[in-house]
Amino acid sequence: MNLNLGISIMDKTILAAVREQIAKIDPIVKAHQGGVEIIKATEDEVVLALKGHCAGCPMAPITYGKILNRYIQEACPNLKNIKYVEMK
């Protein structure tokens, strides 16, 4: 991802914080041939794409919806929305 494509200083800060939180669950996700990619990171919203086996996984709502969301909200308390999309 090219960090210079219209991302403001605030966005870069949020992007870095979200990447750090994803890294916390990355070993577990990769062990199951899955992944998560940051699609959008703004001051108000983060959009993440579930990839590989994570897309459609019945455990994804727990892994992402509860665990990763909590990590991201703790790191970026002013975020209004965290959204997930699936990429096959």
Backbone as a printed PyTorch tensor [residue, N CA C, xyz], in Angstrom:
tensor([[[  0.8520,  -1.1830,   0.0000],
         [  0.0000,   0.0000,   0.0000],
         [  0.8900,   1.2360,   0.0000]],

        [[  0.6110,   2.1440,  -0.8900],
         [  1.3710,   3.3800,  -0.9840],
         [  0.8260,   4.3690,   0.0400]],

        [[  1.6090,   4.6810,   1.0340],
         [  1.1570,   5.5530,   2.1130],
         [  1.0200,   7.0030,   1.7060]],

        [[  1.4290,   7.3650,   0.5050],
         [  1.3770,   8.7550,   0.0850],
         [  0.1780,   9.0610,  -0.8090]],

        [[ -0.7790,   8.1560,  -0.9110],
         [ -1.9310,   8.3770,  -1.7740],
         [ -3.0800,   9.0110,  -0.9960]],

        [[ -2.9680,  10.2730,  -0.7090],
         [ -4.0470,  11.0160,  -0.0810],
         [ -4.2420,  10.7200,   1.3970]],

        [[ -3.2530,  10.2290,   2.0560],
         [ -3.3840,   9.9390,   3.4800],
         [ -2.7740,  11.1030,   4.2580]],

        [[ -3.5760,  11.6970,   5.1390],
         [ -3.0960,  12.8380,   5.9140],
         [ -2.2180,  12.3600,   7.0690]],

        [[ -1.6390,  13.3130,   7.7890],
         [ -0.7970,  12.9620,   8.9310],
         [ -1.6090,  12.1680,   9.9620]],

        [[ -2.8370,  12.5870,  10.2250],
         [ -3.6830,  11.8640,  11.1770],
         [ -3.9440,  10.4510,  10.6730]],

        [[ -4.1960,  10.3100,   9.3820],
         [ -4.4530,   8.9980,   8.8110],
         [ -3.2340,   8.0880,   8.9600]],

        [[ -2.0570,   8.6420,   8.7620],
         [ -0.8410,   7.8370,   8.9040],
         [ -0.6710,   7.3560,  10.3360]],

        [[ -1.0460,   8.1860,  11.2860],
         [ -0.9710,   7.8050,  12.6930],
         [ -1.9370,   6.6650,  12.9830]],

        [[ -3.1450,   6.7760,  12.4920],
         [ -4.1420,   5.7210,  12.6830],
         [ -3.7120,   4.4540,  11.9590]],

        [[ -3.2150,   4.6120,  10.7530],
         [ -2.7390,   3.4650,   9.9770],
         [ -1.6640,   2.6990,  10.7450]],

        [[ -0.7140,   3.4070,  11.3010],
         [  0.3570,   2.7650,  12.0740],
         [ -0.2060,   2.0620,  13.3120]],

        [[ -1.1450,   2.6920,  13.9870],
         [ -1.7470,   2.0950,  15.1850],
         [ -2.5260,   0.8320,  14.8320]],

        [[ -3.2640,   0.8660,  13.7310],
         [ -4.0430,  -0.3060,  13.3140],
         [ -3.1040,  -1.4380,  12.9070]],

        [[ -2.0550,  -1.1160,  12.1790],
         [ -1.0730,  -2.1500,  11.8080],
         [ -0.4920,  -2.8230,  13.0490]],

        [[ -0.1980,  -2.0420,  14.0530],
         [  0.3620,  -2.5790,  15.2950],
         [ -0.6250,  -3.5430,  15.9600]],

        [[ -1.9000,  -3.2110,  15.9270],
         [ -2.9170,  -4.0750,  16.5340],
         [ -3.1180,  -5.3550,  15.7180]],

        [[ -3.0790,  -5.2370,  14.3950],
         [ -3.1910,  -6.4200,  13.5340],
         [ -2.0320,  -7.3740,  13.8090]],

        [[ -0.8540,  -6.8230,  14.0360],
         [  0.3290,  -7.6560,  14.3000],
         [  0.1360,  -8.5330,  15.5340]],

        [[ -0.6930,  -8.0990,  16.4780],
         [ -0.9400,  -8.8840,  17.6920],
         [ -1.6570, -10.1940,  17.3900]],

        [[ -2.5490, -10.1920,  16.3940],
         [ -3.2910, -11.4080,  16.0780],
         [ -2.7670, -12.1070,  14.8260]],

        [[ -1.8230, -11.4880,  14.1490],
         [ -1.3200, -12.0020,  12.8740],
         [ -0.8130, -13.4490,  12.9360]],

        [[ -0.0430, -13.8560,  13.9450],
         [  0.4300, -15.2420,  13.9720],
         [ -0.7130, -16.2640,  13.9980]],

        [[ -1.7610, -15.9640,  14.7410],
         [ -2.9080, -16.8780,  14.8220],
         [ -3.6320, -16.9300,  13.4840]],

        [[ -3.8590, -15.7640,  12.9030],
         [ -4.5740, -15.6720,  11.6350],
         [ -3.7930, -16.3890,  10.5240]],

        [[ -2.4970, -16.1470,  10.4540],
         [ -1.6750, -16.7770,   9.4120],
         [ -1.5690, -18.2850,   9.6000]],

        [[ -1.6250, -18.7560,  10.8370],
         [ -1.5870, -20.1940,  11.0890],
         [ -2.8130, -20.8870,  10.4960]],

        [[ -3.8670, -20.1280,  10.2730],
         [ -5.0970, -20.6650,   9.6810],
         [ -5.2530, -20.2380,   8.2220]],

        [[ -4.1590, -19.8570,   7.5870],
         [ -4.1260, -19.4150,   6.1900],
         [ -5.0820, -18.2530,   5.9100]],

        [[ -5.1630, -17.3410,   6.8770],
         [ -6.0050, -16.1710,   6.7000],
         [ -5.1780, -14.9060,   6.7440]],

        [[ -5.8620, -13.8010,   6.6810],
         [ -5.1720, -12.5260,   6.7500],
         [ -6.1490, -11.3780,   6.8120]],

        [[ -5.6220, -10.2310,   7.0940],
         [ -6.4120,  -9.0100,   7.1300],
         [ -5.5800,  -7.9060,   6.4850]],

        [[ -6.2340,  -7.0960,   5.6800],
         [ -5.5690,  -6.0060,   4.9700],
         [ -6.3130,  -4.7110,   5.2530]],

        [[ -5.5660,  -3.6480,   5.4570],
         [ -6.1800,  -2.3390,   5.6930],
         [ -6.5560,  -1.7430,   4.3390]],

        [[ -7.8370,  -1.4810,   4.1650],
         [ -8.3420,  -0.8800,   2.9240],
         [ -8.4150,   0.6350,   3.0620]],

        [[ -8.8400,   1.0880,   4.2370],
         [ -9.0380,   2.5200,   4.4660],
         [ -8.7350,   2.8110,   5.9290]],

        [[ -8.0630,   3.9040,   6.1760],
         [ -7.7910,   4.3410,   7.5490],
         [ -7.8930,   5.8530,   7.6030]],

        [[ -9.0020,   6.3380,   8.1210],
         [ -9.1990,   7.7780,   8.2750],
         [ -9.3650,   8.0880,   9.7560]],

        [[ -9.5180,   9.3450,  10.0560],
         [ -9.6900,   9.7870,  11.4350],
         [-10.9350,   9.1660,  12.0690]],

        [[-11.9640,   8.9030,  11.2520],
         [-13.2400,   8.4010,  11.7630],
         [-13.4810,   6.9130,  11.5280]],

        [[-12.8410,   6.3590,  10.5040],
         [-13.2090,   4.9980,  10.0970],
         [-12.0050,   4.1900,   9.6250]],

        [[-12.0520,   2.9070,   9.9520],
         [-11.0790,   1.9480,   9.4340],
         [-11.8650,   0.8630,   8.7260]],

        [[-11.4310,   0.5330,   7.5080],
         [-12.0380,  -0.5610,   6.7530],
         [-10.9630,  -1.6170,   6.5470]],

        [[-11.2760,  -2.8350,   6.9740],
         [-10.3440,  -3.9440,   6.8820],
         [-10.9340,  -5.0460,   6.0120]],

        [[-10.0910,  -5.6900,   5.2210],
         [-10.5310,  -6.7940,   4.3670],
         [-10.0360,  -8.1050,   4.9560]],

        [[-10.9540,  -9.0480,   5.1210],
         [-10.5990, -10.3910,   5.5570],
         [-10.2110, -11.1860,   4.3220]],

        [[ -9.0590, -11.8630,   4.3980],
         [ -8.5410, -12.5780,   3.2350],
         [ -8.3280, -14.0470,   3.5700]],

        [[ -8.1660, -14.8310,   2.5220],
         [ -7.8750, -16.2420,   2.6860],
         [ -8.9850, -16.9560,   3.4350]],

        [[ -8.6030, -17.8320,   4.3480],
         [ -9.5840, -18.6210,   5.0830],
         [-10.3770, -17.7860,   6.0850]],

        [[ -9.9500, -16.5700,   6.3580],
         [-10.7180, -15.7120,   7.2650],
         [-12.0270, -15.2660,   6.6180]],

        [[-12.0130, -15.1020,   5.3090],
         [-13.2180, -14.6970,   4.5810],
         [-14.2280, -15.8380,   4.6770]],

        [[-15.3260, -15.5830,   5.3300],
         [-16.3660, -16.5860,   5.4720],
         [-16.1910, -17.5360,   6.6500]],

        [[-15.1290, -17.3990,   7.4010],
         [-14.8800, -18.2770,   8.5520],
         [-15.9110, -17.9980,   9.6490]],

        [[-16.4920, -19.0430,  10.2290],
         [-17.4630, -18.8180,  11.2990],
         [-16.8490, -18.2050,  12.5680]],

        [[-15.5300, -18.2820,  12.7230],
         [-14.8710, -17.6940,  13.8870],
         [-14.4600, -16.2350,  13.6550]],

        [[-14.5730, -15.7520,  12.4310],
         [-14.1660, -14.3740,  12.1170],
         [-14.8630, -13.3240,  12.9840]],

        [[-16.1650, -13.4740,  13.2700],
         [-16.7950, -12.4710,  14.1350],
         [-16.1670, -12.3860,  15.5250]],

        [[-15.6110, -13.4730,  15.9960],
         [-14.9520, -13.4440,  17.3000],
         [-13.5460, -12.8730,  17.1670]],

        [[-12.7720, -13.4220,  16.2280],
         [-11.3900, -12.9790,  16.0450],
         [-11.3280, -11.4980,  15.7210]],

        [[-12.1570, -11.0550,  14.8080],
         [-12.1060,  -9.6670,  14.3730],
         [-13.1080,  -8.7970,  15.1170]],

        [[-14.3570,  -9.2460,  15.1550],
         [-15.4090,  -8.4350,  15.7380],
         [-15.2370,  -8.1490,  17.2150]],

        [[-14.6200,  -9.0610,  17.9360],
         [-14.4490,  -8.8440,  19.3740],
         [-13.0020,  -8.5360,  19.7270]],

        [[-12.0800,  -9.3900,  19.3170],
         [-10.6830,  -9.2350,  19.7430],
         [-10.0070,  -8.0560,  19.0410]],

        [[ -9.9400,  -8.0800,  17.7040],
         [ -9.2450,  -7.0090,  16.9860],
         [ -9.9500,  -5.6690,  17.1650]],

        [[-11.2700,  -5.6680,  17.1460],
         [-11.9870,  -4.4080,  17.3730],
         [-11.5930,  -3.7930,  18.7140]],

        [[-11.5090,  -4.6160,  19.7550],
         [-11.1330,  -4.1050,  21.0790],
         [ -9.7340,  -3.5090,  21.0420]],

        [[ -8.7880,  -4.2150,  20.4220],
         [ -7.4180,  -3.7030,  20.3170],
         [ -7.3900,  -2.3620,  19.5800]],

        [[ -8.0960,  -2.2960,  18.4630],
         [ -8.0950,  -1.0610,  17.6550],
         [ -8.7570,   0.0760,  18.4270]],

        [[ -9.8830,  -0.1980,  19.0740],
         [-10.5700,   0.8570,  19.8330],
         [ -9.7080,   1.3740,  20.9800]],

        [[ -8.9500,   0.4740,  21.6140],
         [ -8.0580,   0.9130,  22.6890],
         [ -6.9330,   1.7950,  22.1440]],

        [[ -6.4290,   1.4550,  20.9550],
         [ -5.3330,   2.2330,  20.3590],
         [ -5.8310,   3.5180,  19.7010]],

        [[ -7.0520,   3.5090,  19.2140],
         [ -7.6280,   4.6560,  18.4890],
         [ -9.0250,   4.9450,  19.0490]],

        [[ -9.1190,   5.4740,  20.2510],
         [-10.4290,   5.6350,  20.9030],
         [-11.3910,   6.5940,  20.2010]],

        [[-10.9070,   7.4430,  19.3140],
         [-11.7910,   8.3900,  18.6290],
         [-12.4160,   7.8350,  17.3600]],

        [[-12.0470,   6.6190,  16.9780],
         [-12.6530,   6.0120,  15.7920],
         [-14.1460,   5.8340,  16.0080]],

        [[-14.9110,   6.1320,  14.9640],
         [-16.3560,   5.9760,  15.0520],
         [-16.8200,   4.6500,  14.4600]],

        [[-16.0240,   4.0820,  13.5380],
         [-16.4810,   2.8890,  12.8330],
         [-15.3030,   2.0090,  12.4250]],

        [[-15.4590,   0.7120,  12.6520],
         [-14.5290,  -0.2880,  12.1270],
         [-15.3660,  -1.2330,  11.2820]],

        [[-15.0250,  -1.3220,  10.0210],
         [-15.8220,  -2.1060,   9.0740],
         [-14.9550,  -3.1990,   8.4630]],

        [[-15.5730,  -4.3380,   8.2010],
         [-14.8860,  -5.4620,   7.5710],
         [-15.5760,  -5.8220,   6.2690]],

        [[-14.7610,  -6.1300,   5.2730],
         [-15.2500,  -6.6700,   4.0070],
         [-14.4830,  -7.9690,   3.7520]],

        [[-15.0480,  -8.8320,   2.9310],
         [-14.3810, -10.1110,   2.6490],
         [-13.7490, -10.0830,   1.2680]],

        [[-12.5380, -10.6290,   1.1850],
         [-11.8390, -10.7970,  -0.0890],
         [-11.5280, -12.2840,  -0.2080]],

        [[-12.0240, -12.9070,  -1.2280],
         [-11.7720, -14.3470,  -1.4220],
         [-10.4420, -14.5770,  -2.0670]]])
